[in-house]
């Protein structure tokens, strides 16, 4: 996925972390590597460690570029994360 490099510090660590997170959940190596690439890329495009929403956008871009569907496990995680972020935003808005 094309990004604008902001800061590469931590990108490799993010990639390793993303790979290990997926492999320990039982995801196959290819899928874990694609997710890991998204983690590293998203961090390189961020001021600090990438937020999950940024990682999810890069995952979507990578799979789109490859012309492949996002695997079910990753797609479900992305949906759950989006729902959590929306609920947190609503809770924050309601507390103001």
N, C-alpha and C positions, 0 to 999 in steps of 0.2 A: 504494500500500500504506500502511496506517496504521502509524505509528511513534510512539514517544515521542521528541520532540526532545531530544537530549542536548547537541549542540554543532554548529552549522552551519558552523563554520570548516572550510574545505577541501571542502565539499560540491560547490560549483561546479567546482572543479578536478578532483574525482573524477569528476564527470559528463563533463567534457570528455575526461579520460583514458580513461574507459570507452568513450565514443563513438569516439575515435580508435583505440583498441585493436581494436575490432570492424571498423571501416571498413578499416583497413590489412590486415585478414585477409580482406577481400573480402565481408564481411557487408553485406546491403542496409541502406539508411539507416533504415528503420522499425525493424528488429530492433536495429540499433546504438543507436538513440535509446531504445528500451525498456530495453536493457541499461544505457545511460548513466544513465537515470533511476534504475535500481536502484542503481547505484554512488553517485550523489549522495544518494539516500535512505538507503542503508546507512551512509554516512559521517555524515550528520546524526543518525543513531541511535546513533553510537559515540562513545567518548571521544576517539579519534584517527581516523586513516584506517581505513576499514572493512576487516575481514579478508574474504578471498574467500568464506568460508563464510557470512558475514552477507550479502554481496552475492547469493550463490546463493539464500538464503532469501527475499530481497526479490524477486529475479527470479521465483521460483516463485509468490510471492504476487501479483505483478503479472499474470502470465499467467493465473493462476487467476481473478483478479478480472475479467479481460477475457474469460474463457471460451474461451481459446485454448491450443493445445498449445505447449510450449516448442520453438522451432526446433532441428533436429538438431545444428547446430554448437554452440549454447549448451548443449544437454542433454549432449552428449559432454564438453564442457569441465567441466561441473558434476560429471559422473561421475568424470572423471579427477582433479579436485581432491579429491573426497571420498575416493578411493582413496589419494591422496598423504597426506592428513591422517590417515587410518586407519593407514597404514604408518608414518608419523612417530610417532604415538601408541604403536604397538606397539613400535617401536624404543626409544622413551623409557622405556616400561614395562619392557622387557627389560634396559635398562642400569642399572636401580635395584636 
